[in-house]
Amino acid sequence: MAARRRVLFVAEAVSLAHVARPVVLAQALAPSCDVSIASAGAFDLCLRGTDLARIGLDSIAPALFLERLAEGAPLYTQAELARYVEQDVELLRREKPDVVVGDFRLSLSVSARVAGIPYMALCNAHWSPWSVHRRFPLPDITLTRLLGPALATPIFQMAQPIAFRLHARPLNALRRKHGLSTFPDVRYAYTDGDFTLYADTPTLVPVSADCPSNHHFIGPIVWSPDTPLPDWWDSIPDGPLAYLTLGSTGRVDLLPMLFEVLEQQGVRCMTATAGRSNVAASSASCFVADYLPGASAAARADFVICNGGSATVYQALSEGRPVIGICSNMDQFLTMSRVQDAGAGICLRAGTVKRDALQVAIERMVRDPDFKIAAGRVRADFSGFVAGARLNDLIETIFKA
């Protein structure tokens, strides 16, 4: 009988998605592997209802992460990453896993090599240097707010290659210190691993034919909170219905305007605030809770409104539901760019979105059946991928080689 592999998942707790994805994978591997998960405690909600015990690991605060995203600044300083490396190496030497799987724990690019542990980097393929889509949309950063999107876009397009190199500088400094090669830009830092795991499908987010053979598509990783149904779940009247959640990183200050527009359009909505807003239902057509079982809510709705991040977007598409993504950061814009290409969604800019644009987007979702048809095609594509099973097969292949 083959020995059970020890798999350590390390989640960077700066957003809910980076913790939720490792939790889903750890649960999938638990029957065949000895799994453990290390993370800071900011998103312990993801562990609710599981048998997983979290190993404590420091991280920068989610609020600081969001602040740097909004500024367009490097997400980590060299000093922060150096502290991460020290903690990671101590963790890896203490836990002695056969393999470590990291979700946005960029320091593992150094620490896993120092500790001599095979490293699997979990990421989205839109960050791959081998993505066939090489154009990067303008995020809502300080430049955008100062100049507006029209003026900021050409400046950003000229500056983007330089910015990507600057964002890789803190990690490159540490890699040089440890005798490792440096990265041309931040895309390589985000996707570096002995094995790179893309939480997407190659149909939705294609890569070029020369993508390295150690890069693998494992498919979307869909998580839904273990939370009871609210009292109003069975009392929503019939008619067009939206599932609205802006997650851990979206612009929750837009919720009142969204409520008003949805009501004007005759659309009822189920809203999950992720505990980030005390907004109350503005009318009898709005139903609000801190958290909802997202997969069930998406399946029940006609369409989903979210921040455009892959966690909720892929949750919606896995249920065959189209998406309105109200995006702020680059990752969200990249996700929604591919969904828009597939005809399964509409991308709006959170920093400048106006009532009339929301009205048009919601009306299109209600009246145009092509969105739901396209979302159904993406659902069929997703159904060919079971991320946990693919990861388990990959681990077995590695250790049999």
C-alpha positions as CSV (number, residue, x, y, z in Angstrom):
1,M,0.0,0.0,0.0
2,A,1.4,3.3,-1.1
3,A,2.3,5.8,1.7
4,R,0.0,8.8,2.1
5,R,1.5,12.0,0.8
6,R,1.8,14.9,3.1
7,V,0.5,18.0,1.4
8,L,0.8,21.5,3.0
9,F,-1.4,24.3,1.7
10,V,-0.3,27.8,2.4
11,A,-2.9,30.5,1.8
12,E,-2.1,34.2,1.7
13,A,-5.0,35.7,3.7
14,V,-5.3,39.0,1.9
15,S,-8.6,38.1,0.2
16,L,-11.2,35.5,0.8
17,A,-10.5,33.7,-2.5
18,H,-6.8,33.0,-1.7
19,V,-7.9,31.1,1.4
20,A,-11.1,29.5,0.0
21,R,-9.3,27.8,-2.9
22,P,-6.7,26.0,-0.8
23,V,-9.5,24.9,1.6
24,V,-11.5,23.4,-1.2
25,L,-8.4,21.5,-2.6
26,A,-7.3,20.4,0.9
27,Q,-10.8,18.9,1.5
28,A,-10.7,17.1,-1.9
29,L,-7.3,15.6,-1.2
30,A,-8.0,14.6,2.4
31,P,-9.3,11.1,1.6
32,S,-6.0,10.1,0.0
33,C,-3.4,12.5,1.5
34,D,-2.4,13.9,4.9
35,V,-3.4,17.5,4.4
36,S,-2.8,20.6,6.5
37,I,-3.3,24.3,5.8
38,A,-1.4,27.4,7.0
39,S,-2.7,30.9,6.9
40,A,-3.4,34.0,8.9
41,G,-6.8,34.1,10.6
42,A,-8.5,36.8,8.6
43,F,-10.8,34.5,6.6
44,D,-11.4,31.6,9.0
45,L,-14.9,31.5,7.7
46,C,-13.5,29.4,4.9
47,L,-12.7,26.6,7.4
48,R,-16.1,26.5,8.9
49,G,-17.7,23.1,8.5
50,T,-14.4,21.4,7.6
51,D,-12.2,19.1,9.6
52,L,-9.2,21.3,8.8
53,A,-7.2,22.9,11.6
54,R,-5.4,26.1,10.6
55,I,-1.7,26.4,11.3
56,G,-1.0,30.1,12.2
57,L,1.0,32.1,9.7
58,D,1.5,35.9,9.6
59,S,0.3,38.0,6.7
60,I,-0.1,41.6,5.9
61,A,-3.6,42.9,6.8
62,P,-6.2,42.7,4.0
63,A,-6.9,46.4,4.4
64,L,-3.2,47.2,3.7
65,F,-3.3,44.9,0.7
66,L,-6.4,46.7,-0.7
67,E,-4.8,50.1,-0.1
68,R,-1.8,49.1,-2.1
69,L,-3.9,47.7,-4.9
70,A,-5.9,51.0,-5.0
71,E,-2.6,53.0,-5.2
72,G,-1.1,50.7,-7.9
73,A,1.9,50.2,-5.6
74,P,3.9,47.0,-5.2
75,L,1.9,44.7,-3.0
76,Y,4.8,43.7,-0.7
77,T,8.0,45.4,0.5
78,Q,11.2,43.5,0.5
79,A,11.3,43.5,4.3
80,E,7.8,41.9,4.5
81,L,8.7,39.2,2.0
82,A,12.0,38.5,4.0
83,R,9.9,38.0,7.1
84,Y,7.6,35.7,5.2
85,V,10.6,33.6,3.9
86,E,11.8,33.2,7.5
87,Q,8.4,32.0,8.7
88,D,7.8,29.8,5.6
89,V,11.2,28.0,6.0
90,E,10.5,27.4,9.7
91,L,7.0,26.1,8.8
92,L,8.3,23.8,6.0
93,R,11.1,22.3,8.1
94,R,8.7,21.7,11.0
95,E,5.8,20.2,9.0
96,K,8.1,18.3,6.5
97,P,5.5,18.0,3.7
98,D,6.1,16.1,0.5
99,V,4.8,19.0,-1.4
100,V,3.6,22.6,-0.6
101,V,0.8,24.2,-2.5
102,G,0.7,28.0,-2.2
103,D,-2.0,30.5,-3.2
104,F,-0.5,33.9,-3.6
105,R,2.2,33.3,-1.0
106,L,4.9,34.8,-3.2
107,S,7.6,34.1,-0.7
108,L,7.3,30.4,-1.4
109,S,9.2,31.2,-4.6
110,V,12.2,31.5,-2.3
111,S,11.4,29.6,0.9
112,A,10.3,26.3,-0.8
113,R,13.6,26.2,-2.7
114,V,15.6,27.0,0.5
115,A,13.8,24.2,2.3
116,G,14.0,21.8,-0.6
117,I,10.3,21.1,-0.8
118,P,8.5,20.8,-4.2
119,Y,6.4,23.9,-4.7
120,M,3.1,24.1,-6.6
121,A,1.9,27.6,-7.3
122,L,-1.9,28.1,-7.5
123,C,-2.9,31.1,-9.7
124,N,-5.0,32.2,-12.6
125,A,-3.9,31.8,-16.2
126,H,-4.6,35.4,-17.1
127,W,-1.4,36.2,-15.2
128,S,0.6,33.7,-17.2
129,P,3.5,35.1,-19.3
130,W,2.2,32.6,-21.9
131,S,-1.4,33.9,-21.9
132,V,-2.5,34.5,-25.5
133,H,-4.1,37.8,-24.2
134,R,-1.2,40.2,-23.7
135,R,-3.2,43.4,-23.2
136,F,-3.7,44.6,-19.6
137,P,-6.8,46.7,-18.9
138,L,-6.5,49.9,-16.8
139,P,-7.4,49.2,-13.1
140,D,-8.9,51.7,-10.7
141,I,-5.7,53.1,-9.3
142,T,-4.7,56.6,-8.2
143,L,-3.8,57.5,-11.8
144,T,-7.3,56.6,-13.0
145,R,-9.0,58.6,-10.2
146,L,-6.9,61.7,-11.0
147,L,-7.1,61.7,-14.7
148,G,-10.2,59.6,-15.6
149,P,-10.0,56.4,-17.7
150,A,-9.8,58.1,-21.1
151,L,-6.7,60.1,-20.2
152,A,-5.2,57.5,-17.9
153,T,-5.4,54.6,-20.3
154,P,-2.7,55.6,-22.8
155,I,-0.3,56.6,-20.0
156,F,-1.0,53.3,-18.2
157,Q,-0.4,51.3,-21.4
158,M,3.0,53.0,-21.9
159,A,4.0,52.6,-18.2
160,Q,2.6,49.1,-17.6
161,P,5.8,47.1,-18.7
162,I,7.9,49.3,-16.4
163,A,5.4,49.0,-13.5
164,F,5.3,45.2,-13.9
165,R,9.1,45.1,-13.6
166,L,9.0,47.4,-10.5
167,H,6.4,45.2,-8.8
168,A,8.8,42.2,-9.2
169,R,11.7,44.1,-7.6
170,P,11.1,43.2,-3.9
171,L,10.9,39.4,-4.6
172,N,13.8,39.6,-7.1
173,A,16.0,41.1,-4.4
174,L,15.3,38.2,-2.1
175,R,15.9,35.7,-4.9
176,R,19.3,37.2,-5.7
177,K,20.2,37.0,-2.0
178,H,19.4,33.3,-2.0
179,G,21.2,32.6,-5.3
180,L,18.1,32.2,-7.4
181,S,17.4,33.7,-10.8
182,T,15.3,36.9,-11.1
183,F,12.1,37.5,-12.9
184,P,11.6,39.8,-15.9
185,D,8.3,41.1,-14.5
186,V,5.6,40.4,-11.9
187,R,3.7,37.8,-14.1
188,Y,6.6,35.4,-13.6
189,A,6.5,36.0,-9.8
190,Y,2.8,35.3,-9.6
191,T,3.1,32.0,-11.6
192,D,6.5,30.7,-10.4
193,G,6.6,27.2,-9.1
194,D,8.1,23.8,-9.7
195,F,4.6,23.2,-10.9
196,T,2.1,25.9,-11.8
197,L,-1.6,25.2,-11.3
198,Y,-4.0,27.3,-13.3
199,A,-7.4,27.5,-11.6
200,D,-9.1,28.0,-15.0
201,T,-9.8,26.2,-18.2
202,P,-7.7,26.6,-21.4
203,T,-10.9,27.4,-23.4
204,L,-11.8,30.4,-21.3
205,V,-8.2,31.6,-20.6
206,P,-6.0,30.2,-23.3
207,V,-2.2,30.0,-23.2
208,S,0.2,29.7,-26.1
209,A,1.6,26.4,-27.4
210,D,5.0,27.1,-25.9
211,C,3.7,27.3,-22.3
212,P,6.1,25.2,-20.2
213,S,5.1,21.5,-19.6
214,N,5.1,22.0,-15.8
215,H,2.1,24.4,-16.1
216,H,-1.2,22.6,-15.7
217,F,-4.9,23.6,-15.9
218,I,-6.7,22.0,-13.0
219,G,-10.0,23.9,-13.6
220,P,-12.1,26.4,-11.5
221,I,-12.1,26.0,-7.7
222,V,-15.5,26.8,-6.5
223,W,-16.2,27.5,-2.8
224,S,-19.4,28.3,-1.0
225,P,-19.7,29.3,2.7
226,D,-21.1,26.8,5.1
227,T,-23.9,29.0,6.4
228,P,-27.5,28.5,7.1
229,L,-30.2,29.8,4.8
230,P,-31.7,33.1,5.9
231,D,-35.3,33.3,7.1
232,W,-36.3,35.1,3.9
233,W,-35.0,32.4,1.6
234,D,-38.4,30.8,0.9
235,S,-40.4,34.0,0.7
236,I,-38.8,35.6,-2.3
237,P,-41.6,36.3,-4.9
238,D,-41.4,35.1,-8.4
239,G,-39.9,37.2,-11.1
240,P,-36.4,38.2,-12.3
241,L,-33.9,37.6,-9.6
242,A,-30.2,38.6,-9.1
243,Y,-27.6,37.3,-6.7
244,L,-25.6,40.3,-5.6
245,T,-22.3,40.1,-3.7
246,L,-19.2,42.3,-3.8
247,G,-17.1,39.9,-1.8
248,S,-14.1,40.8,0.3
249,T,-12.6,43.4,-2.1
250,G,-15.5,45.0,-4.0
251,R,-17.0,48.5,-3.6
252,V,-19.7,47.9,-1.0
253,D,-20.6,51.6,-1.1
254,L,-22.3,50.9,-4.4
255,L,-24.9,48.7,-2.8
256,P,-27.5,51.4,-2.2
257,M,-27.4,52.5,-5.9
258,L,-27.5,48.9,-7.0
259,F,-30.6,48.3,-4.9
260,E,-32.3,51.3,-6.4
261,V,-31.5,50.4,-10.0
262,L,-32.5,46.7,-9.5
263,E,-35.9,47.8,-8.0
264,Q,-36.5,50.2,-10.9
265,Q,-35.8,47.4,-13.4
266,G,-38.2,45.1,-11.6
267,V,-35.5,42.7,-10.4
268,R,-35.4,41.3,-6.9
269,C,-32.1,40.6,-5.4
270,M,-30.4,38.3,-2.8
271,T,-27.5,40.2,-1.3
272,A,-24.5,38.8,0.6
273,T,-22.4,41.7,2.2
274,A,-19.5,39.4,3.3
275,G,-19.8,41.2,6.7
276,R,-18.4,44.4,5.1
277,S,-21.6,46.5,5.2
278,N,-24.5,47.1,7.5
279,V,-26.7,48.2,4.6
280,A,-30.3,47.3,5.1
281,A,-32.8,46.1,2.4
282,S,-34.0,49.3,0.8
283,S,-37.4,47.8,-0.3
284,A,-39.4,44.6,-0.3
285,S,-37.6,43.5,-3.4
286,C,-34.1,43.4,-1.7
287,F,-33.1,40.5,0.7
288,V,-29.9,40.9,2.7
289,A,-27.6,38.6,4.7
290,D,-24.0,38.8,5.8
291,Y,-23.3,35.5,4.0
292,L,-25.2,33.2,1.7
293,P,-24.5,29.7,0.3
294,G,-23.2,31.2,-2.9
295,A,-23.6,28.2,-5.2
296,S,-27.2,27.8,-4.2
297,A,-27.8,31.5,-4.5
298,A,-26.2,31.6,-8.0
299,A,-28.2,28.6,-9.1
300,R,-31.4,30.2,-8.0
301,A,-30.7,33.6,-9.6
302,D,-31.1,34.6,-13.2
303,F,-27.8,36.4,-13.1
304,V,-25.0,37.4,-10.7
305,I,-23.6,40.8,-9.9
306,C,-20.2,40.8,-8.2
307,N,-16.8,42.4,-8.1
308,G,-15.5,40.5,-11.1
309,G,-13.1,38.3,-9.1
310,S,-12.7,34.7,-10.3
311,A,-14.1,33.3,-7.0
312,T,-17.7,34.5,-7.5
313,V,-17.5,34.7,-11.3
314,Y,-16.6,31.0,-11.6
315,Q,-19.2,30.1,-9.0
316,A,-21.8,31.8,-11.1
317,L,-20.6,30.3,-14.4
318,S,-20.4,26.8,-12.8
319,E,-24.2,27.2,-12.3
320,G,-24.6,28.5,-15.9
321,R,-25.4,32.0,-14.7
322,P,-24.1,35.1,-16.5
323,V,-22.3,37.8,-14.6
324,I,-22.1,41.6,-14.3
325,G,-18.6,42.3,-12.9
326,I,-18.1,45.7,-11.3
327,C,-14.4,45.7,-11.3
328,S,-11.7,47.7,-9.5
329,N,-8.4,45.8,-9.5
330,M,-6.4,44.3,-12.4
331,D,-7.2,40.7,-11.4
332,Q,-10.9,41.4,-11.6
333,F,-10.7,43.2,-15.0
334,L,-8.6,40.3,-16.4
335,T,-11.2,37.8,-15.2
336,M,-14.1,39.7,-16.7
337,S,-12.3,40.4,-19.9
338,R,-12.2,36.7,-20.6
339,V,-15.9,36.2,-19.5
340,Q,-16.9,39.1,-21.8
341,D,-15.0,37.5,-24.7
342,A,-17.0,34.4,-24.0
343,G,-20.3,36.4,-24.2
344,A,-21.2,35.4,-20.6
345,G,-20.9,38.7,-18.9
346,I,-20.6,42.5,-18.8
347,C,-17.7,44.3,-17.3
348,L,-18.2,47.7,-15.6
349,R,-15.6,50.0,-13.9
350,A,-16.4,50.4,-10.2
351,G,-14.7,53.8,-9.9
352,T,-16.8,55.5,-12.6
353,V,-19.9,53.4,-12.9
354,K,-23.1,55.4,-13.2
355,R,-26.7,54.6,-12.7
356,D,-27.5,54.6,-16.4
357,A,-24.7,52.1,-17.2
358,L,-26.1,49.8,-14.4
359,Q,-29.6,50.1,-15.8
360,V,-28.4,49.1,-19.3
361,A,-26.4,46.2,-18.0
362,I,-29.2,44.8,-15.9
363,E,-31.8,45.3,-18.6
364,R,-29.6,43.4,-21.0
365,M,-29.2,40.5,-18.5
366,V,-32.9,40.3,-18.1
367,R,-33.9,40.6,-21.8
368,D,-31.1,39.1,-23.8
369,P,-31.1,35.2,-23.6
370,D,-27.6,35.1,-25.3
371,F,-25.9,35.8,-22.0
372,K,-27.4,32.7,-20.4
373,I,-26.7,30.6,-23.4
374,A,-23.1,31.6,-23.4
375,A,-22.9,31.0,-19.6
376,G,-24.3,27.5,-20.3
377,R,-21.4,26.9,-22.7
378,V,-18.9,27.9,-20.1
379,R,-20.6,25.7,-17.6
380,A,-20.2,22.7,-19.9
381,D,-16.5,23.6,-20.4
382,F,-16.1,23.8,-16.6
383,S,-17.8,20.4,-16.1
384,G,-14.8,18.7,-17.7
385,F,-12.5,19.8,-14.9
386,V,-12.6,18.6,-11.3
387,A,-9.8,20.6,-9.7
388,G,-9.2,18.4,-6.6
389,A,-9.0,15.2,-8.7
390,R,-6.6,16.8,-11.2
391,L,-4.4,18.0,-8.4
392,N,-4.4,14.5,-6.7
393,D,-3.5,12.9,-10.1
394,L,-0.7,15.4,-10.6
395,I,0.8,14.7,-7.2
396,E,0.7,11.0,-7.7
397,T,2.3,11.4,-11.2
398,I,5.1,13.5,-9.7
399,F,6.0,11.0,-7.0
400,K,5.8,8.0,-9.4
401,A,8.2,9.6,-11.8
